[in-house]
């Protein structure tokens, strides 16, 4: 009797496990009739600014002012890693990030049939590209100038080229000076990963320096330099005219912007027109993409 009860219980457990597996499988099946969940960055993000400009989502009004026409239904995220987590957890989501931040937890979408890759950015076939800039005030410190010299040197550009696109292949060798002091770098969450690597490489050469990196967004970084709360601002876009009045910009790298979806999404490629239509709300369901 006890043996029969044990067998019945074991059978019930197996049925439960199989049912659970069946449910999990059904959850991962992509239903193209579902609504596209648009995920965008916040106002002030350099990645958003470059994205809406490059895809024609930013339009100029009759009075000359620019308007971002991203759909009001978009989910807003404030950092690159938050954007990636949203797409990782949402089979019907679509967003965008820096090429240098891309990993295999999410899927990069081809644009006009072209893969987003360092090679394709270099050869010009992938055109969704923006600069990585830093900016300082004219009266910046000697150690800040020295760190920037390192970033633009062959040693610094070698660090850049590991994940991004160096601005030159013929940079001069770093002088090797070792001034002491502290540098505060603030701004773009897209530029932060490469800045962390540049900081690490510089500190190895110059242990007399202390560098603090504060991640926020491009606009906050520029404002921080203007107000004197940081020494270097990071921007994943070109500086605005209003910022150039007080700041000296320096381009340190090139980067592609990648449209991303969940790995379970079967879509491989989108045209620039389709991306624009999705992010402005003109296309609302995955079934509308031909």
C-alpha positions as CSV (number, residue, x, y, z in Angstrom):
1,X,0.0,0.0,0.0
2,X,2.8,2.4,1.0
3,X,4.6,1.5,-2.2
4,X,1.6,2.3,-4.3
5,X,1.2,5.7,-2.6
6,X,4.9,6.5,-3.2
7,X,4.5,5.6,-6.9
8,X,1.4,7.8,-7.2
9,X,3.2,10.8,-5.5
10,X,6.2,10.3,-7.8
11,X,3.9,10.3,-10.8
12,X,2.2,13.4,-9.7
13,X,5.5,15.2,-9.2
14,X,6.7,14.2,-12.7
15,X,3.4,15.5,-14.2
16,X,3.9,18.8,-12.4
17,X,7.5,19.2,-13.7
18,X,6.5,18.4,-17.2
19,X,3.6,20.8,-17.0
20,X,6.0,23.5,-15.7
21,X,8.4,22.9,-18.6
22,X,5.5,23.1,-21.1
23,X,4.4,26.5,-19.6
24,X,8.0,27.8,-19.8
25,X,8.2,26.8,-23.4
26,X,5.0,28.6,-24.3
27,X,6.2,31.8,-22.6
28,X,9.3,31.8,-24.8
29,X,7.4,31.4,-28.0
30,X,7.3,34.7,-29.9
31,X,3.8,36.0,-30.8
32,X,4.1,38.6,-33.6
33,X,0.6,39.9,-32.9
34,X,1.8,41.4,-29.6
35,X,2.5,45.1,-29.1
36,X,6.0,46.3,-29.5
37,X,7.3,47.6,-26.2
38,X,9.5,50.6,-27.1
39,X,12.3,51.3,-24.6
40,X,14.1,54.6,-24.8
41,X,16.7,56.6,-22.8
42,X,15.9,59.7,-20.8
43,X,16.1,63.3,-21.9
44,X,19.7,64.5,-21.5
45,X,21.1,61.1,-22.6
46,X,23.7,61.5,-25.4
47,X,22.7,58.1,-26.7
48,X,19.1,59.2,-27.1
49,X,20.1,62.5,-28.7
50,X,22.3,60.7,-31.3
51,X,19.7,58.0,-31.9
52,X,16.8,60.3,-32.6
53,X,18.9,62.4,-34.8
54,X,20.4,59.5,-36.8
55,X,17.1,57.8,-37.4
56,X,15.1,61.0,-38.2
57,X,13.0,60.8,-35.0
58,X,14.1,64.3,-34.2
59,X,12.4,66.8,-36.5
60,X,12.8,70.5,-37.0
61,X,9.7,72.7,-36.6
62,X,8.8,75.7,-38.7
63,X,10.4,78.0,-36.1
64,X,13.7,76.1,-36.4
65,X,13.4,74.3,-33.0
66,X,14.1,70.6,-32.8
67,X,11.5,68.2,-31.5
68,X,12.0,64.6,-30.3
69,X,9.0,62.6,-31.6
70,X,9.7,59.4,-29.6
71,X,6.3,57.8,-28.8
72,X,4.9,58.8,-25.4
73,X,4.2,55.1,-24.8
74,X,8.0,54.4,-24.6
75,X,9.4,53.0,-21.4
76,X,12.2,55.4,-20.2
77,X,15.4,54.1,-18.7
78,X,18.2,56.2,-17.2
79,X,21.3,54.1,-17.9
80,X,22.7,51.6,-20.4
81,X,22.6,48.6,-18.1
82,X,19.0,49.3,-17.1
83,X,18.1,49.5,-20.9
84,X,19.8,46.1,-21.4
85,X,18.0,44.5,-18.4
86,X,14.6,45.7,-19.7
87,X,15.2,44.1,-23.1
88,X,16.6,40.9,-21.5
89,X,13.4,40.5,-19.5
90,X,10.9,41.5,-22.2
91,X,10.6,39.3,-25.2
92,X,8.6,42.0,-27.0
93,X,10.9,44.9,-26.2
94,X,13.1,47.0,-28.4
95,X,15.7,49.5,-27.4
96,X,19.2,50.8,-28.3
97,X,22.6,51.0,-26.7
98,X,26.3,51.7,-27.4
99,X,28.0,49.1,-29.7
100,X,30.8,48.9,-27.1
101,X,28.2,47.8,-24.4
102,X,26.7,44.9,-26.5
103,X,27.0,41.4,-25.2
104,X,25.3,38.0,-25.9
105,X,22.5,38.5,-23.3
106,X,20.6,40.5,-25.9
107,X,20.3,40.5,-29.7
108,X,21.6,43.2,-32.0
109,X,19.4,44.0,-35.0
110,X,21.0,44.6,-38.5
111,X,20.2,48.0,-40.0
112,X,19.4,47.8,-43.7
113,X,20.9,44.4,-43.7
114,X,24.3,45.4,-42.2
115,X,25.6,44.0,-38.9
116,X,26.6,46.5,-36.2
117,X,30.3,45.8,-35.7
118,X,33.5,47.7,-35.3
119,X,34.7,46.5,-38.7
120,X,31.5,47.8,-40.4
121,X,31.7,51.1,-38.6
122,X,35.3,51.5,-39.8
123,X,34.6,50.6,-43.4
124,X,31.5,52.9,-43.4
125,X,28.9,50.2,-44.2
126,X,27.2,50.7,-40.8
127,X,26.2,54.3,-40.6
128,X,24.5,54.6,-37.2
129,X,27.6,56.1,-35.7
130,X,28.3,58.9,-33.2
131,X,31.4,60.4,-31.4
132,X,32.5,59.9,-27.9
133,X,33.5,63.3,-26.6
134,X,35.0,64.6,-23.4
135,X,35.1,68.3,-22.4
136,X,37.0,70.5,-19.9
137,X,37.1,74.2,-19.0
138,X,39.8,76.3,-20.4
139,X,41.5,76.7,-17.0
140,X,41.6,72.9,-16.3
141,X,44.3,71.4,-14.1
142,X,47.7,70.1,-15.2
143,X,46.9,66.5,-14.2
144,X,43.6,66.7,-16.2
145,X,45.6,67.8,-19.2
146,X,48.0,64.9,-18.7
147,X,45.3,62.3,-18.5
148,X,43.8,63.6,-21.7
149,X,47.2,63.5,-23.3
150,X,47.3,59.8,-22.3
151,X,43.8,59.1,-23.7
152,X,44.9,60.6,-27.1
153,X,48.2,58.8,-27.1
154,X,48.9,55.5,-28.9
155,X,48.7,53.7,-25.5
156,X,45.3,55.3,-24.8
157,X,43.9,54.7,-28.3
158,X,45.0,51.1,-28.0
159,X,42.7,50.8,-25.0
160,X,39.9,52.4,-26.9
161,X,40.3,50.1,-29.9
162,X,39.7,47.0,-27.8
163,X,36.0,47.6,-27.7
164,X,35.4,50.8,-29.7
165,X,36.8,52.6,-32.7
166,X,40.0,54.7,-32.2
167,X,40.0,58.2,-33.7
168,X,43.5,57.6,-35.2
169,X,45.9,54.7,-35.9
170,X,48.9,57.1,-35.8
171,X,48.8,58.6,-32.3
172,X,52.0,59.7,-30.6
173,X,53.5,57.8,-27.7
174,X,52.5,59.0,-24.2
175,X,55.2,61.2,-22.6
176,X,55.2,59.2,-19.4
177,X,54.9,62.2,-17.1
178,X,53.6,61.4,-13.6
179,X,51.9,64.5,-12.1
180,X,49.9,64.0,-8.8
181,X,46.4,65.0,-8.0
182,X,42.7,64.1,-8.3
183,X,40.5,64.1,-11.4
184,X,36.7,63.9,-11.3
185,X,35.1,62.6,-14.5
186,X,31.3,62.7,-14.9
187,X,28.6,62.1,-17.5
188,X,27.5,59.7,-20.1
189,X,26.8,56.1,-19.1
190,X,27.8,55.0,-22.6
191,X,31.2,56.6,-22.3
192,X,31.7,55.4,-18.7
193,X,32.9,51.8,-19.6
194,X,35.7,52.9,-21.8
195,X,36.6,55.7,-19.4
196,X,36.9,53.0,-16.6
197,X,39.4,51.1,-18.8
198,X,41.4,54.3,-19.6
199,X,41.5,55.2,-15.9
200,X,42.9,51.7,-15.1
201,X,45.6,51.9,-17.8
202,X,46.6,55.5,-16.8
203,X,46.8,54.7,-13.1
204,X,49.2,51.8,-13.9
205,X,51.5,54.3,-15.6
206,X,50.9,57.2,-13.1
207,X,50.1,55.8,-9.6
208,X,50.3,59.4,-8.3
209,X,46.9,60.2,-9.8
210,X,43.4,59.5,-8.3
211,X,40.5,59.4,-10.7
212,X,36.9,59.3,-9.7
213,X,34.2,58.5,-12.3
214,X,30.6,59.5,-11.7
215,X,28.1,58.0,-14.2
216,X,25.0,60.0,-15.2
217,X,24.2,61.3,-18.7
218,X,25.9,63.6,-21.2
219,X,24.0,66.8,-20.3
220,X,24.7,66.3,-16.6
221,X,28.4,65.8,-17.4
222,X,28.7,69.0,-19.4
223,X,26.8,70.9,-16.7
224,X,29.1,69.5,-14.1
225,X,32.2,70.9,-15.8
226,X,30.6,74.3,-16.3
227,X,29.6,74.5,-12.7
228,X,33.0,73.2,-11.5
229,X,31.8,70.0,-9.8
230,X,33.9,67.8,-12.1
231,X,37.1,68.2,-14.2
232,X,36.1,66.2,-17.3
233,X,32.6,65.7,-18.7
234,X,31.7,62.7,-20.9
235,X,29.3,63.0,-23.8
236,X,28.1,60.4,-26.2
237,X,27.1,63.1,-28.7
238,X,28.4,66.3,-30.2
239,X,28.4,69.3,-27.7
240,X,25.6,71.8,-28.0
241,X,26.3,75.4,-29.0
242,X,25.3,76.5,-25.5
243,X,27.9,74.1,-24.0
244,X,30.7,75.2,-26.4
245,X,30.6,78.7,-25.0
246,X,32.2,77.5,-21.8
247,X,33.8,74.1,-22.7
248,X,36.6,72.7,-24.9
249,X,35.6,69.4,-26.5
250,X,37.9,66.6,-27.4
251,X,36.8,63.5,-29.4
252,X,38.3,60.3,-27.9
253,X,36.5,57.6,-29.9
254,X,33.8,56.6,-32.3
255,X,30.9,54.3,-31.4
256,X,28.0,52.7,-33.2
257,X,24.5,52.8,-31.8
258,X,22.9,49.3,-31.8
259,X,19.1,48.6,-32.0
260,X,18.5,45.7,-29.6
261,X,15.8,43.1,-28.9
262,X,15.4,40.0,-26.8
263,X,17.2,36.9,-27.9
264,X,13.9,35.1,-28.4
265,X,12.8,37.7,-31.0
266,X,13.1,36.2,-34.5
267,X,13.6,39.6,-36.3
268,X,17.1,39.8,-37.8
269,X,17.1,43.1,-39.7
270,X,15.2,46.4,-39.8
271,X,15.4,49.3,-42.2
272,X,16.1,52.8,-40.9
273,X,12.5,53.7,-41.9
274,X,11.1,50.8,-39.8
275,X,13.1,51.8,-36.8
276,X,11.8,55.3,-37.0
277,X,8.2,54.1,-37.4
278,X,8.6,51.9,-34.3
279,X,10.0,54.5,-32.1
280,X,7.5,57.2,-33.2
281,X,4.6,54.8,-32.6
282,X,3.6,54.5,-36.3
283,X,4.3,50.7,-36.1
284,X,2.8,49.3,-32.9
285,X,2.8,45.5,-33.5
286,X,5.6,43.1,-34.5
287,X,3.2,41.6,-37.2
288,X,3.4,45.0,-39.0
289,X,7.0,44.4,-39.9
290,X,7.4,42.8,-43.3
